[in-house]
Amino acid sequence: MTQPQQATETSPALPLSDVARIARLARLKLTENELAIYANQLGKILEFMTVLREVDTTGIEPMISAVPCENVFRDDLIVESLPRKLALANAPKTDGKSFLVPNILG
């Protein structure tokens, strides 16, 4: 991971309080210097968004992706599944009927 660059005055920065709130919501602990750097960087991003807002998009269809995307459907057929004994054969832990996995949700 690269170190953040020093903040500059080349673009409007967001208020540090906004950046601090965003960092808190993202559970990030930032120093005052990092807050200033990220405020400047986010300001540059927002400045670019104002440039994009001025682009003439008349006659251009809205899209969700630049790459054509098409769903591929198949018939929902009932087929024989893998036998339970074979499915559990390489599992580290089972109770004979199910996989046993560590509790991760607390």
C-alpha positions as CSV (number, residue, x, y, z in Angstrom):
1,M,0.0,0.0,0.0
2,T,1.4,3.4,-0.9
3,Q,1.7,6.3,1.5
4,P,-0.7,9.2,0.9
5,Q,0.7,12.2,-0.7
6,Q,0.9,15.6,1.0
7,A,-2.2,17.7,0.7
8,T,-2.0,20.6,-1.8
9,E,-4.2,23.6,-2.4
10,T,-4.8,22.8,-6.1
11,S,-8.4,21.6,-5.7
12,P,-11.1,22.5,-3.2
13,A,-11.0,20.2,-0.2
14,L,-13.9,18.8,1.7
15,P,-14.4,20.1,5.2
16,L,-12.3,17.9,7.6
17,S,-15.3,17.2,9.6
18,D,-17.0,15.5,6.6
19,V,-13.8,13.4,6.0
20,A,-13.5,12.5,9.6
21,R,-17.2,11.4,9.6
22,I,-16.6,9.2,6.5
23,A,-13.5,7.7,8.1
24,R,-15.4,7.0,11.3
25,L,-18.2,5.3,9.3
26,A,-15.6,3.2,7.5
27,R,-13.9,2.4,10.8
28,L,-10.7,4.1,9.8
29,K,-8.4,5.8,12.3
30,L,-6.8,8.8,10.5
31,T,-4.3,11.3,11.7
32,E,-5.0,15.0,11.1
33,N,-2.5,15.0,8.3
34,E,-4.2,12.0,6.6
35,L,-7.6,13.8,7.0
36,A,-6.2,16.8,5.2
37,I,-4.7,14.6,2.4
38,Y,-7.9,12.7,1.9
39,A,-10.1,15.8,2.1
40,N,-8.0,17.2,-0.8
41,Q,-8.2,13.9,-2.8
42,L,-11.9,13.6,-2.3
43,G,-12.3,17.3,-3.3
44,K,-10.5,16.5,-6.6
45,I,-12.8,13.6,-7.2
46,L,-15.9,15.8,-6.6
47,E,-14.4,18.5,-8.8
48,F,-14.1,15.9,-11.6
49,M,-17.7,14.9,-11.1
50,T,-18.8,18.5,-11.8
51,V,-16.8,18.3,-15.1
52,L,-18.7,15.0,-15.9
53,R,-22.0,16.7,-15.1
54,E,-21.4,19.2,-18.0
55,V,-20.9,16.4,-20.7
56,D,-23.7,16.5,-23.3
57,T,-25.4,13.0,-23.1
58,T,-28.3,13.9,-25.3
59,G,-29.4,10.8,-27.3
60,I,-27.2,8.4,-25.3
61,E,-29.1,5.6,-23.7
62,P,-28.5,5.0,-19.9
63,M,-26.6,1.9,-19.2
64,I,-25.3,0.0,-16.2
65,S,-22.1,-1.4,-17.9
66,A,-19.9,-0.5,-20.8
67,V,-19.8,-4.2,-21.6
68,P,-22.9,-5.9,-23.0
69,C,-24.3,-8.3,-20.5
70,E,-26.9,-10.9,-21.1
71,N,-28.4,-13.4,-18.6
72,V,-28.1,-17.0,-19.7
73,F,-30.9,-19.1,-18.4
74,R,-31.3,-22.9,-18.3
75,D,-34.2,-25.2,-17.5
76,D,-34.6,-25.9,-13.8
77,L,-34.5,-29.6,-14.0
78,I,-34.4,-32.0,-11.0
79,V,-31.3,-34.2,-11.3
80,E,-29.7,-36.7,-9.0
81,S,-27.3,-35.1,-6.6
82,L,-23.9,-36.2,-5.2
83,P,-24.5,-38.9,-2.5
84,R,-24.1,-37.5,1.0
85,K,-21.3,-40.0,1.9
86,L,-19.3,-38.9,-1.1
87,A,-19.9,-35.2,-0.5
88,L,-18.7,-35.5,3.1
89,A,-15.8,-37.9,2.4
90,N,-13.0,-35.2,2.3
91,A,-14.5,-32.8,4.9
92,P,-12.2,-32.1,7.9
93,K,-15.2,-32.4,10.3
94,T,-18.7,-33.9,9.9
95,D,-21.4,-35.3,12.1
96,G,-22.2,-38.0,9.5
97,K,-25.0,-35.9,8.0
98,S,-23.5,-32.4,7.7
99,F,-20.3,-30.4,7.5
100,L,-19.1,-29.1,10.8
101,V,-17.6,-25.6,10.5
102,P,-16.3,-23.1,13.1
103,N,-18.7,-20.5,14.4
104,I,-17.7,-17.2,12.9
105,L,-20.7,-15.0,13.8
106,G,-20.2,-15.0,17.6
